[in-house]
Amino acid sequence: MTFQLMRLQPDSVALAAWATRHGVLSPDGDYGYALHGLLSAAFGEQAPRPFRYMGNKQGLLAYTLENLETLRQHASLATPDVARALGLDALDARPFPSVWKEGQTLGFEVRVRPVVRAKDGRERDAFLHAADAIPAAEGDGIAQRALIYGGWLAKHFAVDGAAKIIQAQMEEFRLTRVLRKAGTGENGKRKSHAVTGPDAVFKGQLQVGNPDAFARLLARGVGRHRAFGFGMLLLKPASSC
């Protein structure tokens, strides 16, 4: 198996219809849970993750260890509604680098959900979690959020010495409601509920530290909710940043 970058072009109308029919469209229109379900339906245990849905024009990107032929074999078994929603007829993939050099500089982009585990075990916005340590004069501004979320991101990059951030900026931020399932209803099925949390996109440059750890970071993704559209580390040559 080789590390692959996969691309799909979901049909926006069919995707919205499938998500609505299955009750997996968030109040804010986030397709993360729907795409998680569709990818699992099409590829089973080999469902690619992390993934990033870039919208109707750019489609869906994902990392996978399966080659294109195997992916197409799985996709051929999907039901027509799943195939139409994901755009499986246009499935494409290409080998992606899996060997990196220590000190290598790369441009990156990543969509993350910067949350931490509170003492009670629940997820909490990393900014709110750090609020007690923020001087009152600095307030609740977007710049302070960017600083705290940037620190959160740097810690994830630094696990096992994978990489360090050279420079980064928060390009997008909003609070979004995403669907998650927990508990079981009277019909025996897991109940869905909306969870509000931070949704941020960072762009910048990084430097590879430990090459093996960096390869693991790329395959694993950054932070939590990686199976729902967060955490895919997109890379490009540093000279293009």
Buried (B, 14 or more C-beta within 10 A) or exposed (E): EEBBBBBBBBBBEBBBBBBEEBEBBBEBEBBBBBBBBBBBBBBEEBBBBBBBBEEEEEBBBBBBEBBBEBBBEBBEEBEEBBBBBBBBEEBEBEEBEBEBEEEBBBBBBBBBBBBBEEEEEEBBBBBBBBEEEBEEEEEEEEEBBBBBBBEBBBEBBBBEBBBEBBEBEBEEBEEBBBBBEEEEEEEEEEEBEEBEBBBBBBBBBBBBBBBEBBBEBBBBBBBBBBBBBBBBBBBEEBEEB
